[in-house]
Amino acid sequence: MAKETKRRFDPEANKVYTYPDIETLLENTKDLADFVNHHQSNQVPRLSELDDYYLGYNRTILQRKRRKEEHMADHRAAHNHARYVSQFVVGYLTGNPIKVTHEDENVQQIVKELNDTNEADALNSELTLDCSVYGRAYELVFRDQNDQNRFILLSPLDTFIIHDDTVEQKPIAGVRYRTQQVADESRLIVELYTPNRINTYHAASDTAEYSLEKEEKHYFGGVPIIEYQNNRFRQGDYENVLDLIDLYDAAQSDTANYMTDLNDAMLKIIGDVELGTDEAKEMKESNIIFLKPGTDQDGKEQNVEADYIYKQYDVSGSEAYKTRIESDIHKFTNTPDMNDENFAGQQTGEAMKYKLFGLEQIRATKERYFKRSMRNRYRLINNVSATGSELPAGALENIMIEFTPNFPKNTKEQVDIFNSLGGEVSNETKLEQYPFEVDIEEEQKRLAAERERTRQASSYMDVES
């Protein structure tokens, strides 16, 4: 029988939780406890490791056993490719804020105020980052103490969704849990969000029975915890290259170890030489070695040689190996290497698009999943707002969500093409293209005033002449 390949994560580390219905779950809190325990034991280890790699704590290189030779160097160089990948993807997707608009001006104003109150642009970037790191992100929609609609980020390390067991797998509950310290004891707090209520349970330990602490109704008309998926498999953007990151860390660490050990090379002496311990120590400290040759049986002086023995370093082979690994990391994450000399410099717009072609393909997938969850956000807010006549029912159904990739533009190239086709644009359009903020109306007034002064000066010169 072939030996089974060891997986990096538990087979159920990304399991989608399903259950027949919410009524049955409310009657069987033991099943809820099983979900929480499974999440802690089977899913959190994966999420925690992905989090560590994003923060630069690359576990494989930093936790590996020490080299057997105690006197040899043992450098551990962790390279933060994970952060590079996620930050590049997040910047590309949400570097330009996501536009949320509605054709009705009154509804649009309400949406704008809602987004401003919740700092939606920053939250959307954080949700995108969590999707990139963990493969999923969570958001809680709620009413605050001032009776305002709010939405905030939740951590995937202590939040999950339970779906029904139909083919549609609709969410029936959201779960958030945490450990609360009370005096010298700690207890588990579990919040269960259903389509119409929020139940809070507590337990003395992970294995203890859940006790209902608080129950309250809500009017969002759905589970107020929303899951955002990075892709169909809820996989993070650098999750599939963790092994390559480990290989790169190991290769760079080995290079650093070699360069350090080179200074501690072994001294080789050939000849009949006798050195006492103290004498050898003095020579080492003074960085000088004096060898007195011995004589053979005929009284002839023998040759003495001294040099260092050290491991030969294949510079070109080693550097090519590391370059290949780093290239694969970028290839399999669809991110460009900004240090690549072929990427830098003046590029045409089409050439730059080609280099980002892979990222463009996954962008479309990411946007579809993100838009679906964002629509759910505004649908839930619309539901609770409709109960208080703040918004008409269904007012946010036709909301428009638009992503604008943060793509470097070659404006000069576009203008040259436009001019070559005989195109003309107004001064107002030209002013809109400036990279810095311009008050277009004020600028037009200034231009008109300048033209008037020029006309008057010209008229005065004509009169004088």
C-alpha positions as CSV (number, residue, x, y, z in Angstrom):
1,M,0.0,0.0,0.0
2,A,1.3,3.4,-1.0
3,K,2.2,5.7,1.9
4,E,-0.4,8.5,2.3
5,T,0.9,12.0,1.7
6,K,0.7,14.1,4.8
7,R,-1.5,17.1,4.4
8,R,-0.6,20.4,5.9
9,F,-4.0,21.1,7.4
10,D,-6.8,18.9,8.8
11,P,-9.1,17.5,6.0
12,E,-12.0,19.3,7.8
13,A,-10.0,22.6,8.4
14,N,-12.3,24.4,5.9
15,K,-15.5,22.4,6.4
16,V,-18.8,24.1,5.7
17,Y,-21.1,23.5,8.7
18,T,-24.6,22.3,7.9
19,Y,-27.7,21.4,10.1
20,P,-31.3,20.5,9.3
21,D,-32.9,23.7,10.7
22,I,-32.5,26.4,13.3
23,E,-35.5,25.2,15.5
24,T,-33.8,21.8,16.1
25,L,-30.5,23.5,16.8
26,L,-32.1,25.7,19.4
27,E,-33.5,22.6,21.1
28,N,-30.2,20.8,21.1
29,T,-27.4,23.1,22.4
30,K,-25.2,20.0,22.7
31,D,-25.0,20.1,18.9
32,L,-24.1,23.8,19.0
33,A,-21.3,23.0,21.5
34,D,-20.0,20.3,19.0
35,F,-19.8,22.9,16.2
36,V,-17.8,25.3,18.5
37,N,-15.5,22.6,19.6
38,H,-14.9,21.4,16.1
39,H,-14.2,24.9,14.9
40,Q,-11.6,25.3,17.8
41,S,-9.9,22.0,17.2
42,N,-10.1,21.6,13.4
43,Q,-10.5,25.0,11.8
44,V,-8.6,27.5,14.1
45,P,-5.2,25.7,13.6
46,R,-5.3,26.5,9.9
47,L,-6.6,30.0,10.3
48,S,-3.9,30.6,13.0
49,E,-1.1,29.4,10.8
50,L,-2.2,31.6,7.9
51,D,-2.4,34.5,10.3
52,D,1.2,33.8,11.5
53,Y,2.6,33.7,7.9
54,Y,0.9,37.1,7.2
55,L,2.5,38.5,10.3
56,G,5.9,37.2,9.2
57,Y,6.1,34.3,11.7
58,N,6.8,31.5,9.2
59,R,6.4,28.5,11.3
60,T,8.4,25.9,9.4
61,I,11.6,27.8,9.4
62,L,11.2,29.3,12.8
63,Q,10.1,26.1,14.6
64,R,12.4,23.6,12.9
65,K,15.0,21.6,14.9
66,R,18.4,23.1,15.4
67,R,21.2,21.9,13.2
68,K,23.0,18.9,14.6
69,E,26.4,20.7,14.8
70,E,26.1,22.9,17.9
71,H,29.0,25.1,16.9
72,M,27.6,25.8,13.4
73,A,25.5,28.8,12.6
74,D,21.7,28.4,12.7
75,H,20.1,31.4,11.1
76,R,16.3,31.4,10.6
77,A,15.3,33.9,7.9
78,A,11.6,34.3,7.5
79,H,10.5,36.1,4.3
80,N,7.1,37.8,4.3
81,H,5.9,36.7,0.9
82,A,2.5,36.2,2.4
83,R,2.0,39.9,3.4
84,Y,3.3,40.9,-0.1
85,V,0.8,38.8,-1.9
86,S,-2.2,39.9,0.3
87,Q,-1.3,43.6,0.3
88,F,-0.8,43.6,-3.4
89,V,-4.2,41.9,-4.1
90,V,-6.1,44.1,-1.6
91,G,-4.5,47.3,-2.9
92,Y,-5.4,46.2,-6.5
93,L,-9.0,45.5,-5.6
94,T,-9.9,48.2,-3.1
95,G,-7.1,50.8,-3.5
96,N,-9.9,52.7,-5.2
97,P,-12.9,52.7,-2.9
98,I,-15.8,50.5,-3.9
99,K,-18.6,52.6,-5.4
100,V,-22.1,52.0,-3.9
101,T,-24.8,54.0,-5.8
102,H,-28.5,54.2,-6.3
103,E,-30.5,55.9,-9.1
104,D,-32.9,57.5,-6.6
105,E,-31.2,60.6,-5.1
106,N,-32.9,60.3,-1.7
107,V,-31.9,56.7,-1.3
108,Q,-28.4,57.5,-2.5
109,Q,-28.1,60.1,0.2
110,I,-29.2,57.6,2.9
111,V,-26.6,55.0,1.6
112,K,-23.9,57.7,1.6
113,E,-24.6,58.6,5.2
114,L,-24.8,55.0,6.2
115,N,-21.4,54.2,4.6
116,D,-19.8,57.4,6.1
117,T,-21.0,56.4,9.6
118,N,-19.6,53.0,9.3
119,E,-16.4,54.0,7.5
120,A,-17.4,51.5,4.8
121,D,-14.3,52.1,2.6
122,A,-11.9,51.0,5.4
123,L,-14.1,48.1,6.4
124,N,-14.4,46.9,2.8
125,S,-10.6,46.8,2.6
126,E,-10.4,44.9,5.9
127,L,-12.9,42.4,4.7
128,T,-10.9,42.0,1.5
129,L,-7.7,41.5,3.5
130,D,-9.3,38.8,5.7
131,C,-10.6,37.0,2.5
132,S,-7.1,37.1,1.1
133,V,-5.5,35.8,4.3
134,Y,-8.0,33.3,5.6
135,G,-10.1,32.6,2.5
136,R,-13.2,34.1,4.3
137,A,-14.2,37.1,6.3
138,Y,-17.1,37.9,8.6
139,E,-19.2,41.0,9.2
140,L,-21.9,41.7,11.8
141,V,-24.8,44.0,11.1
142,F,-26.5,45.5,14.2
143,R,-28.3,48.5,15.7
144,D,-26.1,50.5,18.1
145,Q,-27.2,52.3,21.3
146,N,-28.1,55.4,19.2
147,D,-30.4,53.2,17.1
148,Q,-28.2,53.6,14.1
149,N,-27.5,50.8,11.6
150,R,-23.9,49.6,12.0
151,F,-21.7,46.9,10.4
152,I,-18.3,45.8,11.8
153,L,-15.6,43.3,11.1
154,L,-15.5,40.0,13.0
155,S,-12.6,37.6,13.3
156,P,-12.6,34.3,11.4
157,L,-10.8,32.7,14.3
158,D,-13.9,32.9,16.5
159,T,-16.8,33.2,14.0
160,F,-18.5,30.8,11.6
161,I,-21.8,30.3,9.8
162,I,-24.1,27.2,10.0
163,H,-26.1,26.5,6.8
164,D,-29.2,24.3,6.2
165,D,-28.6,20.9,4.7
166,T,-30.5,21.6,1.5
167,V,-28.8,21.9,-1.9
168,E,-29.0,25.7,-1.5
169,Q,-27.2,25.7,1.9
170,K,-28.8,28.9,3.1
171,P,-27.4,30.4,6.3
172,I,-29.6,29.5,9.4
173,A,-27.2,30.8,12.1
174,G,-24.1,32.7,12.7
175,V,-21.9,31.9,15.7
176,R,-19.4,34.0,17.6
177,Y,-17.6,32.7,20.7
178,R,-15.0,34.0,23.1
179,T,-13.4,33.2,26.4
180,Q,-14.3,35.6,29.3
181,Q,-12.2,35.9,32.4
182,V,-14.2,36.2,35.6
183,A,-12.0,36.6,38.7
184,D,-9.7,33.5,38.7
185,E,-12.0,31.5,36.4
186,S,-12.6,31.6,32.7
187,R,-15.8,30.7,30.9
188,L,-16.9,30.3,27.4
189,I,-19.4,32.8,25.9
190,V,-21.2,31.8,22.7
191,E,-23.5,34.1,20.8
192,L,-25.9,32.5,18.4
193,Y,-27.4,34.8,15.7
194,T,-30.5,33.4,14.0
195,P,-32.8,35.0,11.4
196,N,-34.9,36.7,14.2
197,R,-33.1,36.4,17.5
198,I,-29.8,36.5,19.3
199,N,-29.1,34.0,22.0
200,T,-26.2,34.3,24.4
201,Y,-24.9,31.1,26.1
202,H,-22.2,30.5,28.7
203,A,-20.4,27.4,29.8
204,A,-17.8,26.8,32.6
205,S,-15.6,25.0,30.1
206,D,-15.4,23.7,26.5
207,T,-17.0,20.5,27.6
208,A,-19.6,21.9,30.0
209,E,-23.3,22.2,29.1
210,Y,-24.5,25.5,27.6
211,S,-26.7,27.7,29.7
212,L,-28.9,30.4,28.1
213,E,-27.9,33.7,29.6
214,K,-29.8,36.2,27.4
215,E,-32.2,36.1,24.5
216,E,-33.2,39.1,22.4
217,K,-35.1,39.7,19.1
218,H,-33.8,41.5,16.1
219,Y,-35.6,42.6,12.9
220,F,-33.0,42.2,10.1
221,G,-35.0,39.4,8.5
222,G,-32.0,37.2,8.1
223,V,-28.8,36.0,9.8
224,P,-27.0,39.3,10.7
225,I,-23.5,37.7,10.5
226,I,-22.4,37.7,6.9
227,E,-19.7,35.6,5.4
228,Y,-17.5,36.8,2.6
229,Q,-15.7,34.2,0.5
230,N,-12.5,34.6,-1.4
231,N,-13.4,31.9,-3.8
232,R,-15.5,28.7,-4.1
233,F,-13.0,26.8,-1.9
234,R,-12.6,29.5,0.7
235,Q,-8.8,29.4,0.1
236,G,-6.5,32.3,0.9
237,D,-4.4,33.9,-1.7
238,Y,-1.0,32.6,-0.5
239,E,-2.3,29.3,1.1
240,N,-1.3,27.2,-1.9
241,V,2.3,28.5,-1.8
242,L,3.1,28.0,1.9
243,D,5.4,25.1,1.0
244,L,7.3,27.3,-1.6
245,I,7.6,30.1,1.0
246,D,9.2,27.4,3.4
247,L,11.6,26.3,0.7
248,Y,12.7,29.9,0.0
249,D,13.2,30.5,3.7
250,A,15.3,27.4,4.0
251,A,17.4,28.2,1.0
252,Q,18.1,31.8,2.2
253,S,18.8,30.5,5.7
254,D,21.2,27.9,4.4
255,T,23.0,30.6,2.4
256,A,23.3,32.8,5.5
257,N,24.6,29.8,7.5
258,Y,27.2,29.0,4.9
259,M,28.5,32.6,4.8
260,T,28.8,32.6,8.6
261,D,30.4,29.2,8.8
262,L,32.9,30.2,6.1
263,N,34.6,32.5,8.7
264,D,34.9,29.4,11.0
265,A,36.5,27.1,8.4
266,M,38.7,24.2,9.6
267,L,42.5,24.8,9.5
268,K,44.3,22.0,7.7
269,I,48.1,21.5,8.5
270,I,50.2,19.0,6.5
271,G,53.5,18.2,8.0
272,D,55.2,16.9,11.2
273,V,54.2,19.7,13.5
274,E,53.7,19.7,17.2
275,L,51.8,22.6,18.7
276,G,50.9,22.8,22.4
277,T,47.4,23.9,23.3
278,D,48.5,27.3,24.7
279,E,50.7,27.9,21.7
280,A,48.0,27.2,19.2
281,K,45.6,29.4,21.2
282,E,48.0,32.3,21.1
283,M,48.5,32.0,17.4
284,K,44.7,31.9,16.8
285,E,44.2,35.1,18.8
286,S,47.0,36.9,17.0
287,N,45.8,35.7,13.7
288,I,49.3,34.5,12.8
289,I,50.5,30.9,12.5
290,F,54.2,30.0,12.7
291,L,55.1,26.4,11.7
292,K,58.4,24.9,12.3
293,P,59.0,21.9,10.0
294,G,60.2,18.7,11.4
295,T,63.0,16.5,9.9
296,D,62.9,13.0,8.4
297,Q,65.1,10.1,9.4
298,D,67.9,11.4,7.2
299,G,67.8,14.8,8.9
300,K,66.2,16.5,6.0
301,E,63.7,19.3,6.6
302,Q,60.1,18.3,5.7
303,N,57.5,20.5,3.9
304,V,54.8,22.1,5.9
305,E,51.5,23.3,4.4
306,A,48.6,25.1,6.1
307,D,45.2,26.1,4.5
308,Y,41.5,26.1,5.3
309,I,38.9,23.5,4.5
310,Y,35.4,24.8,3.8
311,K,32.4,23.6,2.0
312,Q,32.3,24.7,-1.7
313,Y,29.4,27.0,-2.5
314,D,27.7,26.8,-5.9
315,V,26.8,30.4,-6.2
316,S,25.1,30.3,-9.6
317,G,23.2,27.1,-8.9
318,S,22.0,28.3,-5.5
319,E,20.9,31.7,-6.7
320,A,19.1,30.1,-9.7
321,Y,17.3,27.8,-7.3
322,K,16.1,30.6,-5.1
323,T,15.1,32.7,-8.1
324,R,13.0,29.8,-9.5
325,I,11.2,29.3,-6.1
326,E,10.4,33.0,-5.9
327,S,9.2,33.1,-9.5
328,D,6.9,30.2,-8.7
329,I,5.5,32.0,-5.7
330,H,4.5,34.9,-7.9
331,K,3.2,32.7,-10.7
332,F,1.0,30.6,-8.5
333,T,-0.4,33.6,-6.6
334,N,-0.9,35.7,-9.8
335,T,1.1,38.6,-8.4
336,P,3.9,40.3,-10.3
337,D,7.4,40.6,-8.9
338,M,7.9,44.3,-8.6
339,N,11.7,43.7,-8.4
340,D,11.7,42.1,-11.8
341,E,13.7,44.2,-14.2
342,N,11.2,43.3,-16.9
343,F,8.3,44.8,-14.9
344,A,9.9,48.1,-14.0
345,G,10.5,51.1,-16.2
346,Q,8.3,52.7,-18.8
347,Q,5.6,50.3,-19.9
348,T,2.7,50.8,-22.3
349,G,-0.8,50.3,-20.8
350,E,-1.3,47.1,-22.7
351,A,2.0,45.7,-21.6
352,M,1.1,46.4,-17.9
353,K,-2.3,44.8,-18.4
354,Y,-0.6,41.7,-19.8
355,K,1.6,41.4,-16.7
356,L,-1.4,41.6,-14.5
357,F,-3.5,39.3,-16.6
358,G,-3.5,36.5,-14.1
359,L,-4.6,38.8,-11.3
360,E,-7.4,40.2,-13.5
361,Q,-8.9,36.7,-13.9
362,I,-9.1,36.1,-10.1
363,R,-10.3,39.7,-9.6
364,A,-13.5,38.9,-11.5
365,T,-14.2,35.9,-9.2
366,K,-13.4,37.9,-6.0
367,E,-15.7,40.7,-7.1
368,R,-18.7,38.4,-7.7
369,Y,-18.4,36.8,-4.3
370,F,-17.8,40.1,-2.6
371,K,-20.8,41.8,-4.3
372,R,-23.1,39.0,-3.3
373,S,-22.2,39.5,0.4
374,M,-22.4,43.3,0.2
375,R,-25.8,43.1,-1.3
376,N,-26.8,40.9,1.7
377,R,-25.5,43.7,4.0
378,Y,-27.7,46.3,2.4
379,R,-30.7,43.9,2.2
380,L,-30.5,43.3,5.9
381,I,-30.2,47.0,6.7
382,N,-33.1,47.7,4.4
383,N,-35.2,45.1,6.2
384,V,-34.7,46.6,9.7
385,S,-35.0,50.2,8.3
386,A,-38.3,49.3,6.7
387,T,-39.8,48.3,10.0
388,G,-39.3,51.9,11.3
389,S,-40.3,53.5,8.0
390,E,-36.7,54.8,7.5
391,L,-36.6,53.2,4.1
392,P,-39.3,51.7,1.9
393,A,-39.2,47.9,1.7
394,G,-37.0,46.8,-1.2
395,A,-35.4,50.2,-1.7
396,L,-31.9,48.9,-1.7
397,E,-32.6,45.9,-4.0
398,N,-31.4,47.9,-7.0
399,I,-28.3,49.2,-5.4
400,M,-25.3,49.3,-7.8
401,I,-21.8,48.1,-6.6
402,E,-18.8,48.9,-8.8
403,F,-15.2,48.0,-8.3
404,T,-12.4,50.1,-9.9
405,P,-9.1,48.2,-10.0
406,N,-6.2,50.2,-8.7
407,F,-4.4,49.8,-12.1
408,P,-1.5,52.1,-13.0
409,K,-2.5,54.0,-16.0
410,N,-0.4,55.4,-18.8
411,T,-2.4,58.6,-19.3
412,K,0.0,60.0,-21.9
413,E,-0.4,57.0,-24.1
414,Q,-4.2,57.3,-23.9
415,V,-4.2,61.0,-24.7
416,D,-1.8,60.5,-27.7
417,I,-4.2,57.9,-29.1
418,F,-7.2,60.2,-28.5
419,N,-5.5,63.1,-30.2
420,S,-4.3,61.0,-33.1
421,L,-8.0,60.2,-33.8
422,G,-8.8,63.9,-33.9
423,G,-10.6,64.0,-30.6
424,E,-11.4,67.1,-28.7
425,V,-12.5,67.5,-25.1
426,S,-13.7,70.5,-23.0
427,N,-11.5,72.3,-20.5
428,E,-13.7,70.9,-17.7
429,T,-12.9,67.3,-18.8
430,K,-9.2,68.2,-18.9
431,L,-9.4,69.6,-15.3
432,E,-11.1,66.4,-14.1
433,Q,-8.1,64.4,-15.2
434,Y,-5.7,66.2,-12.9
435,P,-4.1,63.9,-10.2
436,F,-4.6,66.6,-7.5
437,E,-7.9,68.0,-6.3
438,V,-9.2,71.0,-8.4
439,D,-12.3,73.1,-7.8
440,I,-13.5,73.0,-11.4
441,E,-16.1,75.7,-11.1
442,E,-13.6,78.1,-9.4
443,E,-11.0,77.2,-11.9
444,Q,-13.3,78.0,-14.8
445,K,-14.1,81.4,-13.2
446,R,-10.4,82.2,-13.0
447,L,-9.8,81.2,-16.6
448,A,-12.7,83.4,-17.7
449,A,-11.2,86.3,-15.7
450,E,-7.8,85.8,-17.3
451,R,-9.3,85.7,-20.8
452,E,-11.2,89.0,-20.0
453,R,-8.0,90.7,-18.8
454,T,-6.1,89.5,-21.9
455,R,-8.9,90.8,-24.1
456,Q,-8.9,94.2,-22.4
457,A,-5.2,94.5,-22.6
458,S,-5.3,93.6,-26.3
459,S,-8.0,96.2,-26.9
460,Y,-5.9,98.8,-25.1
461,M,-2.9,98.1,-27.2
462,D,-5.0,98.4,-30.4
463,V,-6.2,101.8,-29.2
464,E,-2.7,103.0,-28.5
465,S,-1.5,101.9,-31.8
